[in-house]
Protein backbone atom coordinates (compact mmCIF):
# COMPACT_ATOMS: atom_id res chain seq x y z
CA UNK A 1 0.00 0.00 0.00
CA UNK A 2 1.45 3.33 -1.04
CA UNK A 3 1.34 6.01 1.62
CA UNK A 4 1.09 9.72 0.95
CA UNK A 5 3.48 11.84 2.98
CA UNK A 6 3.70 15.62 3.24
CA UNK A 7 7.06 17.14 4.20
CA UNK A 8 6.85 20.75 5.42
CA UNK A 9 10.47 21.90 5.60
CA UNK A 10 12.15 25.10 4.44
CA UNK A 11 15.67 23.62 4.37
CA UNK A 12 15.84 22.17 0.86
CA UNK A 13 18.67 19.74 1.62
CA UNK A 14 16.88 18.27 4.64
CA UNK A 15 13.60 18.05 2.73
CA UNK A 16 15.27 16.19 -0.16
CA UNK A 17 17.08 13.85 2.23
CA UNK A 18 13.83 12.94 3.98
CA UNK A 19 12.08 12.57 0.63
CA UNK A 20 14.77 10.21 -0.67
CA UNK A 21 14.46 7.82 2.24
CA UNK A 22 10.67 7.92 2.38
CA UNK A 23 10.54 7.03 -1.30
CA UNK A 24 12.64 3.99 -0.39
CA UNK A 25 9.67 3.04 1.84
CA UNK A 26 7.44 3.30 -1.26
CA UNK A 27 5.84 6.53 -0.10
CA UNK A 28 4.47 9.18 -2.45
CA UNK A 29 6.07 12.38 -1.18
CA UNK A 30 5.07 16.04 -1.53
CA UNK A 31 7.29 18.86 -0.24
CA UNK A 32 5.96 22.20 1.01
CA UNK A 33 8.87 24.69 1.31
CA UNK A 34 7.27 27.04 3.87
CA UNK A 35 4.49 27.23 6.42
CA UNK A 36 1.89 28.84 4.21
CA UNK A 37 2.40 26.22 1.51
CA UNK A 38 2.22 23.59 4.22
CA UNK A 39 -1.15 24.89 5.43
CA UNK A 40 -2.57 24.84 1.91
CA UNK A 41 -1.34 21.28 1.39
CA UNK A 42 -2.77 20.11 4.72
CA UNK A 43 -6.17 21.61 3.91
CA UNK A 44 -6.34 20.38 0.32
CA UNK A 45 -4.79 16.90 0.52
CA UNK A 46 -5.24 13.55 2.25
CA UNK A 47 -2.09 12.41 4.04
CA UNK A 48 -0.89 9.30 5.85
CA UNK A 49 1.93 11.22 7.56
CA UNK A 50 3.08 14.84 7.91
CA UNK A 51 6.78 15.45 8.58
CA UNK A 52 6.73 18.95 10.01
CA UNK A 53 9.51 21.41 10.79
CA UNK A 54 8.77 23.43 13.91
CA UNK A 55 10.24 26.76 12.79
CA UNK A 56 9.10 27.84 9.33
CA UNK A 57 8.71 31.06 7.34
CA UNK A 58 5.03 31.98 7.18
CA UNK A 59 2.83 29.85 9.43
CA UNK A 60 4.96 27.95 11.92
CA UNK A 61 4.86 24.24 12.65
CA UNK A 62 2.78 24.68 15.79
CA UNK A 63 0.01 26.42 13.89
CA UNK A 64 0.04 23.73 11.17
CA UNK A 65 -0.14 21.01 13.82
CA UNK A 66 -3.11 22.78 15.43
CA UNK A 67 -4.91 22.82 12.08
CA UNK A 68 -4.22 19.12 11.55
CA UNK A 69 -5.58 18.24 14.99
CA UNK A 70 -8.65 20.45 14.46
CA UNK A 71 -9.85 17.88 11.92
CA UNK A 72 -11.72 15.31 14.01
CA UNK A 73 -12.71 13.18 11.03
CA UNK A 74 -9.32 11.59 10.41
CA UNK A 75 -6.21 11.22 12.54
CA UNK A 76 -3.00 12.06 10.67
CA UNK A 77 0.33 11.18 12.35
CA UNK A 78 2.72 14.12 12.75
CA UNK A 79 6.49 13.71 13.07
CA UNK A 80 7.96 17.01 14.21
CA UNK A 81 11.44 18.19 13.26
CA UNK A 82 13.16 20.89 15.29
CA UNK A 83 16.59 22.49 15.21
CA UNK A 84 16.14 23.63 18.79
CA UNK A 85 17.23 21.43 21.64
CA UNK A 86 15.16 23.07 24.38
CA UNK A 87 12.64 20.88 26.10
CA UNK A 88 10.03 23.64 25.93
CA UNK A 89 9.86 23.50 22.13
CA UNK A 90 9.45 19.73 22.17
CA UNK A 91 6.78 19.87 24.88
CA UNK A 92 4.79 22.52 23.00
CA UNK A 93 4.76 20.42 19.86
CA UNK A 94 3.80 17.24 21.70
CA UNK A 95 1.08 18.98 23.71
CA UNK A 96 -0.47 20.43 20.56
CA UNK A 97 -0.61 16.94 19.09
CA UNK A 98 2.61 15.87 17.39
CA UNK A 99 3.09 12.10 17.69
CA UNK A 100 6.87 12.14 17.83
CA UNK A 101 9.84 14.41 17.27
CA UNK A 102 13.39 14.42 15.96
CA UNK A 103 15.99 17.04 16.80
CA UNK A 104 18.28 18.17 13.97
CA UNK A 105 20.77 16.90 13.06
CA UNK A 106 19.22 13.43 13.12
CA UNK A 107 20.25 9.98 11.99
CA UNK A 108 18.62 8.79 8.77
CA UNK A 109 18.28 5.31 10.28
CA UNK A 110 16.46 6.83 13.24
CA UNK A 111 14.18 8.83 10.94
CA UNK A 112 13.22 5.67 9.06
CA UNK A 113 12.65 3.80 12.34
CA UNK A 114 10.34 6.55 13.63
CA UNK A 115 8.34 6.65 10.39
CA UNK A 116 7.95 2.86 10.31
CA UNK A 117 6.79 2.91 13.94
CA UNK A 118 4.13 5.54 13.16
CA UNK A 119 2.90 3.51 10.20
CA UNK A 120 2.71 0.35 12.33
CA UNK A 121 0.72 2.24 14.95
CA UNK A 122 -1.75 3.49 12.35
CA UNK A 123 -2.12 -0.01 10.89
CA UNK A 124 -2.80 -1.38 14.37
CA UNK A 125 -5.45 1.28 15.06
CA UNK A 126 -7.15 0.47 11.76
CA UNK A 127 -7.25 -3.26 12.48
CA UNK A 128 -10.22 -4.74 14.30
CA UNK A 129 -9.08 -5.42 17.88
CA UNK A 130 -9.23 -8.78 19.57
CA UNK A 131 -12.40 -9.38 21.61
CA UNK A 132 -12.20 -7.60 24.95
CA UNK A 133 -9.36 -5.25 24.04
CA UNK A 134 -11.77 -2.36 23.43
CA UNK A 135 -13.53 -2.80 26.79
CA UNK A 136 -13.16 0.17 29.17
CA UNK A 137 -10.64 -0.35 31.98
CA UNK A 138 -11.44 1.21 35.32
CA UNK A 139 -10.01 1.40 38.80
CA UNK A 140 -11.40 3.73 41.40
CA UNK A 141 -12.12 7.07 39.75
CA UNK A 142 -9.83 6.46 36.75
CA UNK A 143 -11.35 5.05 33.56
CA UNK A 144 -9.51 4.32 30.30
CA UNK A 145 -11.75 3.65 27.30
CA UNK A 146 -9.66 2.21 24.40
CA UNK A 147 -12.54 2.20 21.93
CA UNK A 148 -13.21 5.93 22.26
CA UNK A 149 -9.63 6.73 23.26
CA UNK A 150 -11.02 8.60 26.23
CA UNK A 151 -9.78 8.96 29.83
CA UNK A 152 -11.79 10.23 32.76
CA UNK A 153 -10.81 10.91 36.37
CA UNK A 154 -13.72 11.24 38.83
CA UNK A 155 -16.04 11.64 35.84
CA UNK A 156 -14.00 14.49 34.35
CA UNK A 157 -12.54 13.93 30.90
CA UNK A 158 -8.76 14.30 30.73
CA UNK A 159 -7.35 15.38 27.38
CA UNK A 160 -4.26 13.33 26.55
CA UNK A 161 -2.06 13.45 23.49
CA UNK A 162 -2.06 10.31 21.32
CA UNK A 163 1.22 9.11 22.80
CA UNK A 164 0.19 9.85 26.38
CA UNK A 165 -2.96 7.80 25.86
CA UNK A 166 -1.00 4.89 24.36
CA UNK A 167 1.41 5.00 27.29
CA UNK A 168 -1.38 4.98 29.90
CA UNK A 169 -3.23 2.20 28.09
CA UNK A 170 -0.08 0.07 27.99
CA UNK A 171 0.37 0.52 31.73
CA UNK A 172 -3.31 -0.12 32.45
CA UNK A 173 -3.25 -3.41 30.57
CA UNK A 174 -0.21 -4.56 32.56
CA UNK A 175 -0.82 -3.58 36.21
CA UNK A 176 2.06 -4.31 38.56
CA UNK A 177 4.52 -5.10 35.77
CA UNK A 178 7.71 -3.06 35.77
CA UNK A 179 8.92 -1.64 32.45
CA UNK A 180 12.28 -0.06 31.75
CA UNK A 181 12.42 3.09 29.67
CA UNK A 182 13.88 1.14 26.76
CA UNK A 183 11.01 -1.36 26.93
CA UNK A 184 8.45 1.45 26.92
CA UNK A 185 10.11 3.06 23.91
CA UNK A 186 9.94 -0.25 22.08
CA UNK A 187 6.37 -1.16 23.03
CA UNK A 188 4.66 2.24 23.01
CA UNK A 189 6.72 4.23 20.51
CA UNK A 190 7.63 1.22 18.40
CA UNK A 191 11.38 1.71 18.47
CA UNK A 192 14.21 1.53 20.97
CA UNK A 193 16.92 4.07 20.22
CA UNK A 194 19.75 4.62 22.65
CA UNK A 195 19.77 8.08 24.17
CA UNK A 196 16.03 8.73 23.89
CA UNK A 197 14.93 7.38 27.26
CA UNK A 198 14.34 11.00 28.32
CA UNK A 199 11.38 10.96 25.92
CA UNK A 200 9.72 8.47 28.26
CA UNK A 201 10.52 10.60 31.31
CA UNK A 202 8.92 13.72 29.85
CA UNK A 203 5.77 11.82 28.82
CA UNK A 204 5.49 10.22 32.26
CA UNK A 205 5.77 13.64 33.91
CA UNK A 206 3.05 15.15 31.71
CA UNK A 207 0.80 12.11 32.13
CA UNK A 208 1.08 12.32 35.91
CA UNK A 209 0.32 16.04 35.83
CA UNK A 210 -2.96 15.24 34.07
CA UNK A 211 -4.24 12.14 35.89
CA UNK A 212 -2.73 12.28 39.38
CA UNK A 213 -4.18 14.36 42.22
CA UNK A 214 -0.63 14.91 43.49
CA UNK A 215 1.95 14.19 40.75
CA UNK A 216 4.74 14.17 43.36
CA UNK A 217 2.98 11.24 45.09
CA UNK A 218 1.45 9.28 42.21
CA UNK A 219 -1.32 6.78 42.88
CA UNK A 220 -1.16 5.00 39.53
CA UNK A 221 2.05 5.50 37.56
CA UNK A 222 4.79 4.61 40.04
CA UNK A 223 8.56 4.96 39.74
CA UNK A 224 10.59 1.84 40.50
CA UNK A 225 13.91 3.43 41.35
CA UNK A 226 16.84 2.23 39.28
CA UNK A 227 14.56 0.21 36.97
CA UNK A 228 11.65 2.10 35.41
CA UNK A 229 7.91 2.47 35.94
CA UNK A 230 4.83 0.40 36.69
CA UNK A 231 1.09 0.83 37.01
CA UNK A 232 -0.06 0.27 40.59
CA UNK A 233 -1.96 -2.94 41.23
CA UNK A 234 -3.71 -1.25 44.13
CA UNK A 235 -4.18 2.48 44.61
CA UNK A 236 -5.21 4.33 47.70
CA UNK A 237 -7.74 7.12 47.63
CA UNK A 238 -11.43 7.95 48.02
CA UNK A 239 -12.60 5.63 45.24
CA UNK A 240 -9.56 3.54 44.58
CA UNK A 241 -9.54 0.73 47.11
CA UNK A 242 -10.43 -2.66 45.72
CA UNK A 243 -12.59 -1.35 42.88
CA UNK A 244 -12.56 -1.83 39.16
CA UNK A 245 -10.71 -4.03 36.75
CA UNK A 246 -7.61 -3.74 34.64
CA UNK A 247 -6.48 -6.35 32.19
Secondary structure, DSSP 8 states (H G I E B T S, - for coil): --EEEEEE-S-HHHHHHHHHHHHHTTEEEEEE-SHHHHHHHHHH---SEEEEESS-SSS-HHHHHHHHHH--S---EEEEEES---HHHHHHHHHHT-SEEEESS--HHHHHHHHHHHHHHHHHHHS---TTTTS-EEETTEEEETTTTEEEETTEEE---HHHHHHHHHHHTTTT-EEEHHHHIIIIIS---TT-HHHHHHHHHHHHHHH-SSGGG-SSEEEETTTEEEE-SS--STTTSS--B--
